[in-house]
Amino acid sequence: MRRFLRHGHDPVRERLKRDLFQFNKTVEHGFPHQPSALGYSPFLHLMAIGTRSGAIKLYGAPGVEFMGLHEENNTVMQIHFIPGQCQLVTLLDDNSLHLWSLKQRSGASELQEEQRFTLRGPPGSPPSATQITVVLPHSSREVLYLGTESGNVFVVELPSFRLLEDRTITSEAVLQRVPEDYRNRRSFELVEALREHPRNPGHILIGYSRGLIVLWDLHNKRVSRHFLGSQQLENLFWQKDGHQIISCHYDGSYAQWPVSNDDRQLEPLESKVPYGPFPCKAISKIYWQTTKNGPPYIIFQGGMPRASYGDRHSISVVHGSQQIAFDFTSRVIDFFVVCNADPAAEFDDPSAMVVLAEEELVVIDLKSAGWPAVHPPYLASLHCSAITCSHHVSNIPLKLWERVISAGSKQNSHYSDMPWPIDGGTNLAPDPPQRDLLLTGHEDGTVRFWDASGVCLRLLYKLSTVRVFLTDADPNDNMNPLGEDEWPPLRKVGSFDPYSDDPRLGIQKIYLCKYSGYLTVAGTAGQILVMELNDEESEHVVDHAEADLLQDQEGYKWKGHERLKARDEPVRFEPGFQPFVLVQCQPPAVVTSLALHSEWKLVAFGTSHGFGLFDHQQKRLVFVKCTLHPSDQLALEGPLSRVKSLKKSLRQSFRRIRRSRVSSRKRRVQEANSKFDQDALQEMELAPIQRKIEARSAEDSFTGFVRTLYFADTFLRDSSRHCPSLWAGTNGGTVYAFCLRVPPAERRMDEPVRAEQAKEIQLMHRAPVVGILVLDGHGTPLPEPLEVAHDLSKSPDMQGSHQLLVVSEEQFKVFTLPKVSSKLKLKLTALEGCRVRKVTVANFGSCKTEDYSENNLAILTNLGDIQIISLPFLKLQIRYPCIRKEDVSGIASCVFTKYGQGFYLISPSEFERFSLSTKWLVEPRCVVDTQEITGNNYLHNKSGMEKATRKSRVIALSYGERNSRRIHVGHGLSNGGGK
């Protein structure tokens, strides 16, 4: 047993680790990937979205969120809330029905699957006989009506899902009451629509695809009235008073039908093709909403002229003489209208239209003039343009926060002031302890600033870098205004725009200094912009500087894209972050690393060719360093060139095989020689699963690729004097250190910043360097620039000796400074090919002791594991599986926060948020109160039972509590707990 015991096992430390570290996936930010269904409960004021991966997500007031996942992982086709209940029914594409409830459990509640059911026909019947096309939850809350492709309407009991065969409404029974010629021609129609009478729950409206509409008497089991349409039916809608129905059709028309006591066939009051007379697309859904003062709102999806507008995704709103066709940037999945939900109310009085498109959620304010859009507090379309990088900044100072919000509010002035209309439930989560920003860089050259403090990821401000460059896009191009005589009256809405004018504009690296307000962003074509925050609009010329990283070396020729052309004339910038200098790398390769030191006014940047240092106060290049190896030809071909010499590939492969054989022989000899070496034996006992690190060739491609840059005030030349320094790590395991001479403040503009290379470290195994860190005399990481000046950090200990930590993909190594002698190392303990992909220093506070915290390294590996490693002793504290190792994009997109949280993309439009800390946890905590139910629209039965009153309190289960039952399917959604 002794060989399995780890030396130094400390029960006190183990208890402390439990107080410090805990892994939870807490909330999903952004827009659901591949939405497929939409539901709304006017009773609960909750909205539900279903996806193709079988997820359902419920949303109410900001912070009120629930989620679940069908075990089948099938597409959610329809979502229907049970009237007056905290329940909903989902229909999947495998024809199964699922009943979900918000149920209380141990003082909290969760979205839980109660029942599932598949409608099956008699043996030998075709699948279409029971293929469900439409679901109607009856207001009695006792049954569901299921329309099918065969034309039959089946009835199932709730909540048991027991089929009530004696109450089935067959197509034969319906056709007995319609004209004989219709009966002979149209005996097998699918059911397109089911609608309950708004004033009489004993009647339901059944619409068949070829135009027949019948009003079915549930008690007498007969057709009360029928309506024969001449066009293929798409959908139906009842007017609130029950005196008229509105039908919409495949030919782009809609019709109004009177509902009288006369049971004969009635002609429509009016039939209209809104965008005729030319052939039009189908109107797939329609609302007719009455108002107290004025004409009704007629809202319909589709109906546009086929020839000219067949590719448009539109929903039209007509109100008297006002008419707008809202043109969406992606396919419309579904929509609903928020109106007066009181069943006893005389008028609908609509207030908002909520549209679920394939790539975003759009809400239109129907009360305000011009029908503006409402700024969403959640469900943001993160991927309006594809996300290319992320940067998180914790604990933003209030002044900077307010200035960013002010800049964003000026951008968002076109949004409505209307409160968010989906306001069900109450957010019980405590106010965030600090203000956090998540910055996302995008393919179109924009940077978006998100409020990442709490459960809702809210867009605060958008920065565009396009104006600095000459592109085909007009920098003043806005959403197309509504033309006076334009027909159809189209208005573009939504922010989703996946098409970049120029892929070179893409943002690759972001660095924001929260104390000075300086921001630097770097892009795909080697462009680095340095910006400062300005509260006023400005028009000025952006200064240019060029950094030739090849330094005129012969034999190199860039084969990639050209640089972006910068504007020489003054450019007008909105309030917010405004660029004042542009550094252009030559060759214009992707910027791979970036660092900003706002106190020294310096920016460091790296590409696949080398790195450089720029003085943004004097707007002067300090130095460049080429890191190319003679074999790095791929680095010169650029991202658009994929040609590689087959001969060279084969030669390198044979060299690797030969080296591995030689190293294997050497290793066997060394192991034999050290057989009785007690130190080696002890090391094996301490780390029984550590693998050997294979050295890499200096001839491997991309060895000059600069992976990391780091500024530090430390001892580099001798142990008596510290100085500013810049450290750079490459893909070939090389670390360069430069001594910097930064003039004092009074002479900062007069004297140049000087740099001199002081050290060059070559790691023996040549693994890529992914992180560099200097620890002070107490073993504490050096504070951020200006952090000490703002009294937010202690001054570093400059008395004892400093240590340099170099993190490569394969090991952690500590060197003493200034001698740079090896002191300590930790190899990654993994049997498989484990590599470090991300590393950061995170502060972990104890959940038990208020004043205790410690700094540790948080690392993410290529296997999707997260490991926490202590500083300065490099002891593995704990390991958590986080991301599937096959999810390469999720691992590449991961970003850690300073306080032990993190984000990674689970789809192009969604961030998964996780926490490694027991103290810093952001998760939904909410309550849903069902209001008193009155009116026969929600509670009644056949015997005319008195109206009942029901009140329940439901507290939302936190994502953290649900985490123990979490099943990772599809895009990492939680399982709903179905039976």
N, C-alpha and C positions, 0 to 999 in steps of 0.2 A: 504493500500500500504506500510505502514511503516515496516511491518514485512518482506517484501521482499527486503528492502534496506540493503545492506551490510554496516556495520560500517566502517568508514575510507575510503570511496570511494574518490579517489584523481584523478581528471582529468589530472593533470600534470603527475602523475605516469602512467596513461593509455597511454598518448602520448609517454612517454619514453619506455614503453613496446613495442609499435609498432615499435620503432626505434631499439629495441634489438632483438625481437623474431619473427621468421617467419618459418613456417614449409614447406619444399619442399623435394620431392623425386627427386633426381638430376640426377643420372646415375646408370646404372647397370654394375657391373664389373664381368668379368669372361666369361665362355663359356655357350652359350644358352642351356637350359635344353631340352633334347629330340629333337635335330634338325631333320628335315625331308626333307628339300629341299635347294638347292644352286643355285644361279644365279650370273652372272657376266656381266658387261657392259664394253667392251673394249673401248667404246666411252667416258664414264664418269669415267672409272677406279674405279668403285664402285662394291662392292660385297654385295650380299643379302643372308641372311639365314632365312629360315622359320622353325617353330617348330610345334610340335603336338598340342600345346595349341592355335594355330592360330596367333602367333606373327610373325612379320617380322622385321628384323634388318638390316640396311644398314651400311656398313663400308667402309671408304676410307683411306686417310692418317691418322696417329695417331691423335686422337682428333676429327676426322670427323665421327659422328655417327648420325643415325636417327632410329627411331623405331615406330612401329604402331601395332595395334591389330585388327584382324577381329572380328566383333561382334559375329559371329557364334561360335567362339572358337573351330573350326574344324581344322584338320590337314592340313597344307600347303603341297601339293603334288609336285607342280612345281612353279618355279619363272622364268619369262622371261622379260628382259628389252626390251623396244621398241627401235629399232636402231635410234640413233641420237636424242633421246628425254630424258627428265628428267622424264620418266614414266616407270612403270613396270606392268606386269600382273601376278596375282597369281591364281593358280588352287587349290581348296580345295577338300577334300575327299567327300564332298557332291555334287560334280560335278559343283560347282559354280565358275565363273570367276570374278575377282575383278581387277579394274584398279586403280592404285595408282600414284600420282604425287607429285613431290617436288614443292610445290606452294608457291609463295611469298604472305605474308599476314602481313600488317602493318609494313613493313620494315624488316620482317623476313620471314622465310618459315618453312613449316612443311610437313611431309609425310602424305598426305591426301588421303583418299579413294574417288575416283571420281564416279565410276560406279560399279554396280554388275550385273551379268547376269547368268542365268542357261539355258543351252541348253536343249530344250524339243522336243520330237518327236510328231508325230500325235497321237491322242487318241487311246489307245489300243496297241500301240507299246511297245515292251519290253524295260526295262531300258538300256539294252546293246546297243540299237539302237543309243542312244545319249551319252553313257558313254565316256567321253573324255579320250584319252590315251596319246595324244601328242599335244603340242601347238607350232605353228610357227608364230611369229610376222614378217610380211613381211617388207622388207627394205623400201617400199613406205610409211610406217607408217600409211597406210590407213586401213589395214585389218589384221585380224588374221585367220590363217588356223588351223582348229581343227580336228585332226584325232580321230576316235572313234572305239569302239569295233566292230561295225557292218561293218567296212571297208570303210564307207563313210567319206569324208573330207568336213566339213562344213566351210563356210566363214562368218565371222561377221565383221561388219564395226567398225572402231575406230573413235572417242572415244565413240560412242553411243551404241555399242554392238548390233546393229541391224543386224538380220540374213539376209544375201543375198541369198535367196533360189535359184535364177537362176544361181548362181555360184557354187553350191554344186557339188563336184566331187564324183559321186556315184561309188560303187564297180562294178555295172553292166556296166557302161560306160568304166571302166578300163578293165574289163575282155573281152570286145568285141575284143580287140587287142592282146590277148594272145592265145596260142595253145588251141584247143578244149578240149583235155584230162585234161589240167590244169584247164580249166574253169569249167568243170563238177565236179571235185573233191574239188575245193578250192574256193567256191563262198562266204563263210562267214569268212573272216580273219580280225583280228583287225589290225589297223594301228600302227606299232611299231616306225616309224621314219618319220619325215618330214624335208627336208633340201632344202633351196633355192640355186639355182645355183650361185656360187660366182662371175661369170662374166656376167650372163644373168638373170636378175630378172624376166623375163617372163617365166622361167621354174622352177618347183620345183620337188624334188625327193621324191617319196612316197615308203616307205618300209613296206611290209606286213609280218605278223608274220611267215607264212610258207615258206618264202623265195623269194617271188615275189618282184621285185623292178621295178618301172616304173618312167620314166622322163615325167612329164606332162607339156604340152604346155598350159599356162594359157590363152593366147589370142585366140588360135584356139580350145581350149577345147578338146584336144585329146592327146593320148599317143604318145610321140615323139620317145621314145625308151623303151625297157623293158629288164630285166635281170632275168633269172630264177635260183635261188639258190637251192641247194639240201638239205640245212640244215635250221633249224628254225632260223629266223633272230632275232637279238637282237638290232642292231643299225647300223647307217650309218655315213659316214664322207666324205666330198668333199675335194679333193686336191685343193690348192689355185688357180691353173690355170684352174680348171674345166675340165681337160682332163681325170681325173680318179676319181672313187669313191671307197671307202673301206667299206666293210661290215663285221660285226662280228656276230658270231653265237653261238647257244646254246651248240654245241659240243666242244667249246674251240678253234675254228678256226676263221681265218679272210681271206678275199679274196679281190684282187684288180680287178676292172672292168674297161676296157677302155671305154671312152665315145667318139664315133665317129659320123660322119654324117649319117652313115648307120643305118637305123631304125630296122634292124633285130636283133634277139637275139644274144648276144655276149657271148663268153666263158670268164671266168675270166683269167686274165694274170697270176695270181698266187693264190693258196689257200694253207694256211699253218696252222698247229696246233703247236704253239710255244713250248708247253710242252708235246707233244705226245711222243710215239704212244699210251700210255695208255689213258683210258677215262679221260676227263678233264672237269672242270667246265666251265660254259658259260663265254664268253667274253661279258660283258654287255655294254661297251663303249670303243671307240677307237679314237685316234687322229693320223693323219699322217702329221707331220710338216716338211716342207722343209727348208734347210739351204743353205746359199750362198756358204760356203766352207765345203763340206763334205756330208756324207749320211744323209737321213732324220731321224727324231726322230719318232719312232713308240711307242706310249704310250697307254696301254690298261689295263682295269680293269678285274681281274679274269683270267680264263684260266688255273688254276693250276691243277695238277693231282688230281683226286677225292679221290683215295684211301689213299694217303699219306698226302695230303695237303688240304683236303676238308674243314677243319675248319679255314683256313688262310684267312685273309682279305688283299688282295694284289693288287698292281698296278705295272705293269712292264714297264720299260723304256728301249728301245733298240735303240742304236745309233752306227751303224757300228758293230765293234767287242765288244763294251761295252754293257753289259746287267745286270740290277739289278731288282729284284722283291722286291719292298718295302713292308714290312710286317707290317701292322698296328695292334695296340693293341685292336681296337674295329671296328665294322662293318663300311665299307665305305659307306657314304650316296651318295656322288657325288664328282666330281672333274672337274677342268678346267685347261687349259694351258694359261699362259700369254705370248703373242707373239706380233709381230709387227702388230699393229691394223690398219695401213694405208692400205685401200683397193687397192690402186694403187701399193703397194709394190710387188715385184716379189717373195720374199721368206717370209716364216713365221718367221724364226729365233726365236724359242722359248727361253724364259729366265727363266721361273719358272713354277712349277706345284703346284697348290693349291688344297689340298685334305681336304674335310670335312668328318671326321669320326664321329661316334656316340658320342664320348667323348672328341674330341679335333680337332683342326685345325693344319694341318701339311703343311708347304711350303718347297719345294725342289728346290734348286738352280741348274738349268740345264746348267749354263754357266761355273761354277767352276769345277775343276777336282774332281772326286769322287762323285759329286752330293750331297753335304752336305745339311743339313736342315738349314732353316733360323730362327733365334730367333724371335718369334712373339712379337710385341710391345703391342698387346692387344689380346683379346679372349684367355687369358691364361686358361689352364686346372687347375683350382683351386683344383679340386678334384682328381688329379693324384692318390693320396691316400686320403681316406675320411678325411675331416676336423674334428678335435676333439676339437679345441679351437682356440681363436683369442686374439691378444694383439696389441693395437695401441699405437704408440709413436709419439708425435707431436714435430715439430720444432727440427729436428735432427741437431747437430753441423756439420759443413762442414767437419771437419777432420774425424769424425766417418763415415759420409756418404761416403766419398771417399775411406776409408778403406774397407767398406762393398762392394762397387762397384768393387774395385780391387780384392777382394777375389772371387766375383762372375764372373768377367771377365776371371779369370784363369779356373774356372769350365766350362765356356761357350766357351772355345777356339775351340771346335770342330764344332761350328756353322759357317755358311757362313758369310762373310763380306758384302754380297749383301744388298743394300738398300731394304726396304720393297716394294714389287712390286705392292701392291694395294695402290695407292697413289692419288686417286681422291680427289678433294676438298682441301681447305686450312683451317687449324685450326686458328681461330681468338681469341680463349680464351687467356686471359693474362697469363703470366708466373705465376706458383703457388707462393704465397707469402712466403711459407716456405717448408721445406723438411719433409715429413711425411712417417713413416714406418708402414705397417700393417704386423704383424707376424702371420702366421697360423701354428698351430701344427697339425700333421697328425697321422693317425693310424699306419703307418709304422715306427714311431720314428723319422721322419724328421720335421724340422722347416723351413718354407720358408719365406724369407724376400721380401716384395713387396713394390715397390715405389707407395705409395698412395697419392702423392702430387697433382696429376691432374686427368684428365678424364680417362686416360689409366692406368690400374693396371698392372705394369710391374714387372716381376720377376728379382730381383737383385742377389739373393744368396740363396743357399740351404744348410742347415746344417743337417747332419745325426748323430744320437746318437747311431746307431747300433754297431759301431766299439768297443764301450766300453764293450759290452756284448758278451757272447758266444752264438751264434745262429746258425741255420742251414745255413744261408745265408753266402756266401763268401763276405767279406768286399771289395774285389778288383774286384768283378764281374761287368763288364761293358756290354754295348750293344755288342751282339755277333759280332765279326769281320767277314768280308766276307772271306770265305774259297776259296782257289785258284781253287779247283776242285769241289766245291759244286754245285749241280744241283737239283732243280732250285736255282739260285743265290740269296738267300733270304738275306735281310738286315732289321733288326728290326728298326722301326722308331716310334717316339712318346714317350710321357712320362707317359701316363695313365697306372697305374698299381695298381688296387684296392685290390690286394691280399697281405695282410701283412704276413710276415714270422712268426710273433708271436704277438698276440693281446696285450700282456703285454708291448710291446714297445711304445704303443700309448702315445702321448703327451697330458697332461691334463691341465697344467698351464705353463705360460711363464711370465718372468719378465726381462726386459732389462733396465739397467741404461745407459742413453744416454751420461752421462758426464764421467763415468769411463770406459765404454766399458765392464762392467761385465754383464753376461747373466746367468740366472738360468732357467732351464726347469725341470718339474716334470712329472712323468708318471703314467701309470695305475698300475704298480706293486710296488708302493711306492718308486720309484727311484727319487732322486733329484741330478741333475748335475749342478755344478757351473763352468762357463767357462769364459775365457778372450780372447780378440781379439789378434791374433798373425798374423803378415803379412808374416811370413815365415812358411814353412813346419816344423813339429816337430814330434819327436818320443819319447814318454815318458810313464811311468807308471801312471795311474790315481789312486790317493790315495783313500782308502775306509774308511768309517766310518758307524757304525750301530746305529740306534736310536730305542730302544725297548720302544714302546709307552705303552705297557701293564704293564711294570715295574714288571714282574714276578707275576702278580696278579693271584690268584688261581681261578679255575672254568671257565676259558676262553680257548677256543680252536678254532684256525683259521681253517675254512673249505674252504677257497677260493684258488686261484691260488698260486703257489710258486713264490718266488722272482726270478729275472733274475740273472744268474751267471755272475759275472764280470770277465774280463780278468786280470790275475796276471802279464802277461808279458807286455813289452813295446808295445804301439800301435802307428802306424803312422797316423798323422792327417794332412789334407790339410791346406793351409793358410786360416785363418778365425777364427771363434770361436772354441776354443779348450778346452775340459774339463780338469780340474786339480784336482777335487775332486768329489767323489760320496758319497752321503749320502743315506743309505738304511733303510727305515722304516720297522719295524717289529711290527705287521703283515704287509705283503706287500700289503696293501690296496691302493686304488686310492688316490692320493694326491688331496685334495679338496680345499686347499688355499695355497698361497705362497706370501712371501714378501721379498724384498731385500733392505738392507740399505748399499749402497756402501761406505759411509763415515765411518761407524762403522765396515764395513767388516762382516756383520752379515746376515744370511739367516734364515727366519722363515718358517715353513712348518706345515700343518695340514692335518689330515686324519679323517676318521670316528671314530678313537679311541682316538685321542688327538692331541697335537701339540708339537713342539720342536723348539729349537734355536740352530743354528750351527755357530761357528766362522770359517769363511772360510780363514782367514789369518793364524790362528794357526792350522787350520784343526782339530778342536776339538769340540765335542758336549758340549754345555753349560748346557742345561737342557731339560728334556721332562716332559710333564704334561698329564696324562691320564684323559680324560673327559667322560669315559664310565659310564653310569648309569647301575645298576644291570639288568635292563630290556632290555638293548640294545643288545639282542642276535643276531638280524638281522645284526648288524654291524660286527659280527664275522663270518657270513656265507659267506661273500664275494660276488662279482658280479656274480659268476658262480653258486651260490647256491640259489635256489628260494623257499626252503622248509620253511614253517611257520606253527606253531602250530595252528590248527583250534580252539582248546580249548582256547588258549591265545587270539586269534582274537575275539572270542565271548565275552570273559570276558572283554576285553578292550572296545568293542562296548557297552556292558551294562553299564560299568562305565561312558562312555561318555554321554549316555542317562540320567543316574541318575544325573550326575553333571549338565547337561543342565537344567533339571527340577528344581534342587535346586537353581541354579543361576537365573532362571527365577522368582522363588518365591522371592528371595532376591531383585531382580531388581524391582519388583512391589512394595515391601515395601519401598525401597529407593526412588523410584519415587514419592510415596505418601507423604513421609516425606519431600521431597524437592519441593513440589508443589508450595509453595509460596517463594521459594528461588530465589531472583532476579538474583544472579550470574548465577545460572543454567539456568534461563530463557534467560539471555543474550547470554549464550553459545549456546543455541538451536537456537536463531535467527542468530547468526554468522555462524553456520554450520548446517543448517536444514536437511542435508542428511547424516550426519555422522552416521555410524552404530556402534553398540556396539561391543567391542572386546571380543571374547570368550576366556577364559583362557584355556590353553592346559595342559594336564597331564604330570607330570614328568615321567610317565611310558610309554609315547608314544615312539615308536622305533626311533632310530637315534638321540636321544637328544644330544649325545656327538659329533656328526658330526661338524667339525670346518668349518664354512662358510667364515670367514674373519679374516685377520691378518693385523696389522697396527703398524708401528713404529712412535713414537713421542717424541720430547724433550719438556717436559712439567712439570707442578707442580703436583706431585703425592703423596708425603709424607706431605709436608707442603707448605705454600704459599710464603716462602722466598727463597727456593732453587728448581731449576728445574733440571731434570735429564733425561737421555734416558729411554724410556719405550717401552714395547711391549704389545699390546692389542690383545685379541683374542675373537671372538664371536662364539657361537655355535648354533646348530639347536634347542636347548632347551631354548633359550632366556637367556643364561648365558654369561656374559662378564668378562673375567679374565684380570687383569692388573699386569704386572711385572715391578719392578724397575730394571734397568740395570746399572751396573758399568763397563764402558768401559775405560780401561787405556789410558792415553795420548799417543800421537804418539811415543814419545821417549821410552816408556816402553811397547808399544803395543805387542811386541813379547815375552816379558818376563813375564808379569803378565796375568793371565786368566781373561776373561770377567765373571762377576758374575751377577746372577739374583736372585731376591727374590720376591715372590708374595706379592703384596701390597693391591690389591682390588679384590673383587669378587661381581659383580652386578647381581642380578637375576630379570629379567623383570617379572612383575606380570602376564602378559598374556602368558609368555613363548613362544612367537612367535620367529621364527628363526631370528638371527641377520645377516643382509646382508651387513651392512656397519658401520664403526667406523671412526670418524673424530674429531680432536681437533682444536678448533678455538682459535686464540690468543686474546690479550687484545682488539684489534680493531674488533673482530668478523670475522677475515680473516683466512681461512684455512692455516695451517702450510705449508711452502714451501717443495718441494721435496728435498731429500738428494743431497748435492753439488750444488743446484740451487743458493743459496746465494753466495757461493764461486765463481761461474762463473758469478756473477753480472747480473743474469737473474731474480732475485726476491729481493724484499726488505727483510731485516732481520725482523723476527717476533717480535711483541711487547711482551716483557717478563716482562713488568711492571704491567700491569693490570691483572686481574684474567682471567685464561683460562676457556674454556667451552668444555665439551665433548658432541658430538652429536652421539647418538646411533640410527641407522636406523634398525628397524626390518621389517619383512614382512608386518606388520599391522600399525605401527605408527613411528613417529619421536619424539625423546625425547632428550632434552638438560639438562645436569647436570652441576653444577658448580664444578670446581676443585680447591683445592684438596679434598674438603669435599664430593663430589659426592652427592649433594642434588639436587632434581628435580627442574628445573627452568621453563621449557617451553615444551609443547608437541603439536604435530599435528597428529590427526588421519587421515587415508586415507579416503577421502570423496567419498564413492561409495555405491550405494544401493546393488550392487551385491557383490559376494565374491572377492573383489579386494585385491591383494597381490603385494608387491614390489618384482620384480625379478632382476633388475639391478639398481645400483645407482652410480653416479660419480659427482665430482665437475667439472663444466665447466665454462669457462670464456666467457662472451658475450660482444662484443664491439658494440657500437652504429654506425649505418650507417650514422648518421647525424653529430655527434660530434666525431672528430678523437681521442681525448684524454680521452673519457669516456668509461669505461668498468666496469663490476661487475661480481662477482662470484656467481653462483647459483647451486643448486642441479638439475641434470637431472635424472629422474627416469623412468624406464619402468615397467609397471605392467603386471600381468598375463592376463589382458584383451587386451594387445597390445597397450594401451594408453601410451603416454609420457607426463609427468608432469614436469613443471619447478617450483621449490620452492626456495624462496629467503633465503639468509643467512645474518645475523644469526637469523632472526625473524620468519622463517618458515612460510611464507605466500605463498599460491599457486598463481603463476603468470599467468599460462596459461596451457591448456591441449590440446593435439592433438591426434587424432586416427592415429596410424601408422601401426600396424601389426594386421592381423585378429586374434582374440582370439583363433581360432581353430588351428592356425599355431604354434604349440608348439615348433617345432624345430627352427622356425624363432625367437621366443621370447628368447629361450635358447641361440641362437648364437649371439645375439645382443651385440655390443661393442660400447661404446661412445668414442669420442675423447675429448681432453682437451679444444677444442674451439667450442663446440656445434654442431659437426657433429656426424654421426654414421653409422654403417654397420650392416646388418643382412642378413642371408642366405635366399633367396627366393626359392632356389632349392639346391641340393647338389653341384652344380657347379657355382652358381651365388650369388654375394653379391648385395643387394640393398643399395645404398648410400643415406643418407638423411641429411638434414641440419635443425637445429633449430635456426640458427643465421642469421640475416640480413646481417652481414658483411662477414662471412666465408662461401662461397658458391662455390662449384666446380661443373661446369656443362658444357656440350658441347656448343661451339659457333663456327660455321664454315661456310665456303662459298664454293659453287660449281660453277665453271665457265665452261660452255660448250664451247668447242673449236670450231673454225671455221670448218664447215662441208664441205668437198669437196669429190668428187668421187661419182659414181652412186650407191655405196653400201648403201648410206644413203639417198640421196635425188634424186628422179627422178619421173616422171610420164609417162603415156602412150603416151602423146604428145611430149615427149622429151624436157620438159621444161628445161631451163638453170639451171645450178647448183646454188643453193642458199647458202647464208651465214647467219648463225643465231648465235647470241651471247646473252646469258642471264646470269644474276647474281642472285644466290639464296643463301640466308643466312639461316642457320639452326636454327630452333626454339629451344630454350633452353628447357631442361626438366622442369625447374622451371616454365616457361611460360605455358607449356603444362599441368602443374600439375592441373590447375583448371578444365581441361576437362578429367582428368585421371579416368579411370574406372578400378577397381581391379578385374581382371578375371584371372583364371589360376594362374600364378606366378607373378602377380602384374605388368603386362605390361600396357602401356598406350593405350588408344583407338585411332584408327587412324582417327576418325572423319568422319566415313562413313555415307552415307545418309540412 
